[in-house]
């Protein structure tokens, strides 16, 4: 059995395999359980193994690469058009195999264990921040039921909730005060957990010279640089900075036909968490550019005047990503450009 490309629909326990030869003819259709997958792949001659970039795909990438195979990861959105009929595991594996055979297919850069570890810290930290935001909103809503309007913002709740609990003139009864006291302690607990993850990211940043080089760019700090290193992998998989920016959804969508070119808002594809960090960092740069006189700040000021602050923030985030690509590919320090 001479397999050229092997498509694997990965799952928790049951895996579907679809293999084709050099002519594209199907030579293998097999359903196999997790415990027998590695031993079966080890028996095959070296070939191209294609999988969707999803949960556990990086783990299987490492295992199959150790067995001498060339492994390629494909974004699920690029596999879907090749599903011919109803969705099932066999059709999905065949579609993965078909997509991997396309000469212009875009593949996902795999992550090593270190990158996955950094990304895990970011994911847990982001969940804790979301839980804290939801808790603050619940506290404000419950207070409003008692006629107490709390200002927006976490800092406002930290500052005013103890005073509200001490105020005996409001209509909070004993059980209510105990409830809000417990909620306040929960906020403090989440604050402590988030701070511990901030310290972990700071340690990662200090031990990684690449993160420190990227932090030279205005708008990129500890959180953003560590998130970039965890997400990008090998920057050389992108042909240029614009392709990396498009991968993060910071370039315009198109709806063009013939000689009519129509550019819409940004596509918002890719990692929404990383894009949010980049835009928020750019927002700080745009805000501070009002008081600076260097070339970059003048360019930002003119951009704000022409296109508005929101579009200027996205433009700065877009440019920062292109600078990141150049620094990673060429292994250089940040150099301010003239505009």
C-alpha positions as a printed NumPy array, in Angstrom:
array([[  0.   ,   0.   ,   0.   ],
       [  1.725,   3.132,  -1.286],
       [  0.144,   6.133,   0.483],
       [  1.107,   9.614,  -0.665],
       [ -1.286,  11.707,   1.492],
       [ -3.095,  10.47 ,   4.58 ],
       [ -5.994,  12.547,   5.915],
       [ -6.918,  11.958,   9.55 ],
       [-10.105,  13.205,  11.179],
       [ -8.912,  13.408,  14.777],
       [-11.199,  13.032,  17.777],
       [-11.062,  11.962,  21.412],
       [-11.283,   8.207,  20.938],
       [-12.213,   7.244,  17.358],
       [-10.131,   8.387,  14.366],
       [-11.024,   8.155,  10.685],
       [ -8.215,   7.643,   8.149],
       [ -8.357,   8.282,   4.401],
       [ -5.267,   7.683,   2.271],
       [ -4.586,   8.312,  -1.435],
       [ -1.697,   7.424,  -3.723],
       [  0.203,   9.758,  -6.047],
       [ -2.598,   9.681,  -8.606],
       [ -5.199,  10.695,  -6.037],
       [ -6.865,   7.264,  -5.92 ],
       [ -8.178,   6.188,  -2.515],
       [ -6.142,   3.26 ,  -1.196],
       [ -7.085,   3.376,   2.49 ],
       [-10.318,   3.948,   4.37 ],
       [-10.041,   2.92 ,   7.975],
       [-11.618,   3.631,  11.354],
       [ -9.256,   3.168,  14.28 ],
       [ -9.351,   3.691,  18.049],
       [ -6.977,   5.98 ,  19.91 ],
       [ -4.885,   3.274,  21.572],
       [ -4.021,   1.691,  18.226],
       [ -3.385,   4.845,  16.173],
       [  0.347,   5.39 ,  16.824],
       [  1.265,   1.747,  16.28 ],
       [ -0.641,   1.724,  12.988],
       [  0.937,   4.974,  11.733],
       [  4.383,   3.641,  12.709],
       [  3.929,   0.756,  10.258],
       [  3.282,   3.067,   7.293],
       [  5.993,   4.323,   4.962],
       [  6.807,   8.041,   5.38 ],
       [  4.056,  10.146,   3.803],
       [  2.212,  13.433,   4.183],
       [ -0.265,  13.355,   7.062],
       [ -2.899,  16.09 ,   7.021],
       [ -5.167,  17.067,   9.908],
       [ -7.45 ,  19.919,  10.833],
       [ -5.904,  22.465,  13.207],
       [ -8.066,  21.801,  16.247],
       [ -7.865,  20.471,  19.783],
       [ -4.953,  17.979,  20.217],
       [ -3.679,  18.528,  16.654],
       [ -0.344,  19.904,  17.911],
       [  0.126,  16.825,  20.093],
       [ -0.442,  14.474,  17.164],
       [  1.793,  16.654,  15.003],
       [  4.69 ,  15.984,  17.357],
       [  3.967,  12.255,  17.623],
       [  3.64 ,  11.69 ,  13.866],
       [  6.723,  13.818,  13.115],
       [  8.75 ,  11.643,  15.475],
       [  7.711,   8.647,  13.345],
       [  9.241,  10.256,  10.23 ],
       [  6.106,  11.601,   8.551],
       [  5.561,  15.081,   7.123],
       [  2.609,  16.552,   8.999],
       [  0.476,  19.464,   7.783],
       [ -2.255,  21.258,   9.701],
       [ -5.132,  22.908,   7.852],
       [ -7.633,  25.429,   9.164],
       [-11.136,  23.839,   9.324],
       [-12.591,  26.674,   7.23 ],
       [-10.389,  25.586,   4.317],
       [-11.455,  21.95 ,   4.638],
       [-15.218,  22.538,   4.677],
       [-15.548,  23.356,   0.925],
       [-14.182,  19.89 ,   0.063],
       [-16.848,  17.961,   1.995],
       [-18.835,  16.465,  -0.888],
       [-21.965,  15.129,   0.813],
       [-23.361,  14.896,   4.317],
       [-20.975,  15.478,   7.192],
       [-19.528,  12.377,   8.8  ],
       [-16.074,  11.21 ,   9.842],
       [-15.333,   9.426,   6.562],
       [-16.309,  12.455,   4.474],
       [-14.313,  14.751,   6.739],
       [-11.165,  12.623,   6.42 ],
       [-11.562,  12.53 ,   2.638],
       [-12.042,  16.32 ,   2.555],
       [ -8.887,  16.836,   4.628],
       [ -6.945,  14.654,   2.22 ],
       [ -8.349,  16.527,  -0.776],
       [ -7.591,  19.931,   0.746],
       [ -3.997,  18.932,   1.546],
       [ -3.407,  17.982,  -2.098],
       [ -4.233,  21.496,  -3.377],
       [ -1.043,  23.316,  -4.488],
       [ -2.173,  26.697,  -3.138],
       [ -3.497,  25.475,   0.207],
       [ -2.529,  27.513,   3.276],
       [ -1.311,  25.493,   6.217],
       [ -1.208,  26.354,   9.915],
       [  2.127,  26.657,  11.67 ],
       [  2.275,  24.047,  14.478],
       [  3.042,  24.991,  18.079],
       [  5.709,  23.445,  20.253],
       [  5.205,  22.549,  23.908],
       [  6.588,  25.878,  25.149],
       [  4.179,  27.85 ,  22.965],
       [  1.241,  25.761,  24.123],
       [  2.267,  26.336,  27.738],
       [  2.341,  30.125,  27.247],
       [ -0.982,  30.024,  25.439],
       [ -2.529,  28.03 ,  28.294],
       [ -1.542,  30.768,  30.744],
       [ -3.201,  33.356,  28.499],
       [ -6.37 ,  31.299,  28.114],
       [ -6.802,  30.785,  31.864],
       [ -6.032,  34.447,  32.582],
       [ -8.577,  35.585,  30.004],
       [-11.229,  33.28 ,  31.515],
       [-10.586,  34.696,  34.985],
       [-10.899,  38.249,  33.654],
       [-14.198,  37.309,  32.01 ],
       [-15.446,  35.755,  35.25 ],
       [-14.502,  38.904,  37.162],
       [-16.285,  41.139,  34.654],
       [-19.415,  38.981,  34.87 ],
       [-19.252,  39.104,  38.667],
       [-18.913,  42.903,  38.711],
       [-21.909,  43.237,  36.39 ],
       [-23.946,  40.943,  38.637],
       [-23.035,  42.993,  41.716],
       [-24.078,  46.223,  39.983],
       [-27.35 ,  44.634,  38.871],
       [-28.175,  43.306,  42.341],
       [-27.362,  46.668,  43.921],
       [-29.663,  48.396,  41.456],
       [-32.526,  46.214,  42.718],
       [-32.069,  47.953,  46.065],
       [-31.918,  51.426,  44.555],
       [-28.139,  51.663,  44.763],
       [-26.508,  52.67 ,  41.487],
       [-22.829,  51.723,  41.343],
       [-20.502,  53.349,  38.841],
       [-19.093,  51.283,  35.997],
       [-15.659,  49.774,  36.303],
       [-13.907,  47.267,  38.519],
       [-12.029,  49.968,  40.418],
       [-15.314,  51.678,  41.289],
       [-16.739,  48.51 ,  42.815],
       [-13.553,  47.883,  44.786],
       [-13.715,  51.446,  46.107],
       [-17.414,  51.919,  46.824],
       [-18.783,  48.463,  47.744],
       [-17.194,  48.458,  51.242],
       [-18.707,  51.92 ,  51.835],
       [-22.109,  50.673,  50.678],
       [-21.895,  47.771,  53.122],
       [-21.029,  50.14 ,  55.982],
       [-23.85 ,  52.565,  55.145],
       [-26.737,  51.695,  57.466],
       [-29.13 ,  54.177,  55.861],
       [-29.681,  52.158,  52.665],
       [-32.32 ,  49.425,  52.5  ],
       [-29.904,  46.469,  52.582],
       [-30.897,  44.002,  55.296],
       [-28.553,  41.702,  57.16 ],
       [-28.706,  38.809,  54.702],
       [-28.104,  41.198,  51.775],
       [-25.037,  42.66 ,  53.421],
       [-23.644,  39.188,  54.024],
       [-24.302,  38.275,  50.377],
       [-22.522,  41.348,  49.005],
       [-19.672,  40.832,  51.456],
       [-19.16 ,  37.338,  50.016],
       [-19.305,  38.71 ,  46.469],
       [-16.716,  41.333,  47.373],
       [-14.407,  38.622,  48.731],
       [-14.906,  36.696,  45.499],
       [-13.812,  39.761,  43.526],
       [-10.689,  40.041,  45.665],
       [ -9.976,  36.34 ,  45.159],
       [-10.225,  36.712,  41.378],
       [ -7.972,  39.781,  41.553],
       [ -5.344,  37.695,  43.336],
       [ -5.551,  34.874,  40.791],
       [ -5.264,  37.275,  37.864],
       [ -2.25 ,  38.939,  39.467],
       [ -0.583,  35.537,  39.87 ],
       [ -1.004,  34.863,  36.148],
       [  0.307,  38.34 ,  35.368],
       [  3.449,  37.422,  37.303],
       [  3.759,  34.19 ,  35.312],
       [  3.593,  36.14 ,  32.055],
       [  6.165,  38.587,  33.395],
       [  8.534,  35.706,  34.166],
       [  8.019,  34.312,  30.649],
       [  8.691,  37.746,  29.198],
       [ 11.916,  38.228,  31.163],
       [ 13.234,  34.815,  30.107],
       [ 12.429,  35.309,  26.409],
       [ 14.7  ,  37.732,  24.474],
       [ 12.338,  37.693,  21.473],
       [  9.51 ,  39.08 ,  23.614],
       [ 11.822,  41.778,  24.924],
       [ 12.763,  42.806,  21.379],
       [  9.121,  42.975,  20.292],
       [  8.265,  45.096,  23.338],
       [ 10.381,  47.878,  21.801],
       [  7.423,  48.563,  19.494],
       [  4.997,  51.185,  20.806],
       [  1.753,  49.495,  21.819],
       [  3.223,  46.096,  22.637],
       [  3.78 ,  45.084,  26.254],
       [  4.274,  41.938,  28.296],
       [  0.839,  40.431,  27.665],
       [  0.77 ,  41.152,  23.918],
       [  4.323,  40.035,  23.144],
       [  3.962,  36.736,  25.001],
       [  0.626,  36.141,  23.258],
       [  2.245,  36.828,  19.875],
       [  5.087,  34.383,  20.515],
       [  2.606,  31.732,  21.631],
       [  0.334,  32.17 ,  18.602],
       [  2.627,  32.826,  15.658],
       [  5.154,  30.022,  15.838],
       [  7.365,  30.394,  12.779],
       [  6.799,  33.811,  11.18 ],
       [  8.432,  32.592,   7.961],
       [  5.265,  30.69 ,   7.052],
       [  3.864,  34.102,   6.09 ],
       [  5.141,  35.57 ,   2.823],
       [  5.015,  39.121,   4.136],
       [  3.716,  41.267,   6.948],
       [  0.416,  41.894,   5.225],
       [ -0.303,  38.164,   5.128],
       [  0.285,  37.945,   8.875],
       [ -1.981,  40.946,   9.4  ],
       [ -4.657,  39.301,   7.262],
       [ -4.258,  36.118,   9.325],
       [ -5.163,  38.17 ,  12.396],
       [ -8.168,  39.782,  10.698],
       [ -6.736,  43.31 ,  10.589],
       [ -7.078,  43.827,   6.825],
       [-10.233,  44.9  ,   4.921],
       [-12.776,  42.469,   3.566],
       [-13.369,  42.687,  -0.175],
       [-16.563,  42.563,  -2.207],
       [-15.171,  43.273,  -5.669],
       [-16.235,  42.342,  -9.165],
       [-14.697,  43.265, -12.507],
       [-13.206,  46.739, -12.345],
       [-15.23 ,  47.65 ,  -9.267],
       [-13.065,  47.351,  -6.144],
       [-14.99 ,  47.545,  -2.887],
       [-13.177,  47.419,   0.462],
       [-15.244,  46.92 ,   3.615],
       [-14.376,  46.787,   7.316],
       [-11.672,  44.507,   8.676],
       [-12.328,  40.791,   8.265],
       [-11.973,  39.958,  12.008],
       [-10.669,  36.497,  11.141],
       [ -8.151,  34.575,  13.182],
       [ -7.37 ,  34.89 ,  16.88 ],
       [ -9.839,  37.418,  18.325],
       [ -7.967,  37.506,  21.657],
       [ -4.688,  38.486,  20.029],
       [ -6.401,  41.014,  17.762],
       [ -8.058,  42.614,  20.808],
       [ -4.691,  42.978,  22.555],
       [ -3.132,  44.566,  19.481],
       [ -5.968,  47.047,  18.998],
       [ -6.044,  48.026,  22.684],
       [ -2.306,  48.558,  22.624],
       [ -2.655,  50.664,  19.486],
       [ -5.382,  52.679,  21.186],
       [ -2.904,  53.715,  23.882],
       [ -0.401,  54.722,  21.19 ],
       [ -3.012,  56.824,  19.377],
       [ -4.008,  58.532,  22.609],
       [ -0.413,  59.442,  23.524],
       [  0.442,  60.553,  19.981],
       [ -1.456,  63.797,  20.609],
       [  1.342,  65.068,  22.862],
       [  4.324,  63.864,  20.781],
       [  6.114,  65.433,  17.825],
       [  8.037,  62.501,  16.276],
       [  7.289,  61.323,  12.734],
       [  5.226,  58.332,  13.806],
       [  3.057,  60.431,  16.114],
       [  2.529,  63.026,  13.371],
       [  1.44 ,  60.256,  10.997],
       [ -1.008,  58.946,  13.607],
       [ -2.366,  62.445,  14.268],
       [ -3.003,  63.007,  10.565],
       [ -4.637,  59.585,  10.346],
       [ -6.956,  60.421,  13.238],
       [ -7.895,  63.688,  11.567],
       [ -8.652,  62.023,   8.244],
       [-10.204,  58.699,   9.3  ],
       [-11.162,  58.992,  12.974],
       [ -9.622,  57.478,  16.09 ],
       [-11.108,  53.972,  15.752],
       [ -9.784,  53.416,  12.244],
       [ -6.474,  54.93 ,  13.287],
       [ -6.205,  52.365,  16.102],
       [ -6.755,  49.497,  13.673],
       [ -4.248,  51.006,  11.245],
       [ -1.607,  51.248,  13.982],
       [ -2.317,  47.648,  15.061],
       [ -1.986,  46.568,  11.418],
       [  1.356,  48.346,  11.064],
       [  2.61 ,  46.9  ,  14.358],
       [  1.9  ,  43.374,  13.114],
       [  3.876,  44.047,   9.935],
       [  6.768,  45.36 ,  12.017],
       [  6.584,  42.226,  14.203],
       [  6.789,  40.026,  11.1  ],
       [  9.861,  41.883,   9.831],
       [ 11.594,  41.698,  13.209],
       [ 10.899,  37.977,  13.612],
       [ 11.91 ,  36.998,  10.083],
       [ 15.043,  39.173,   9.937],
       [ 15.879,  38.779,  13.661],
       [ 16.445,  42.508,  14.068],
       [ 15.694,  45.128,  16.683],
       [ 12.979,  47.734,  16.288],
       [ 13.926,  50.769,  14.237],
       [ 11.623,  53.733,  14.013],
       [ 10.758,  54.542,  10.421],
       [ 10.204,  57.972,   8.962],
       [  6.734,  58.745,   7.587]])
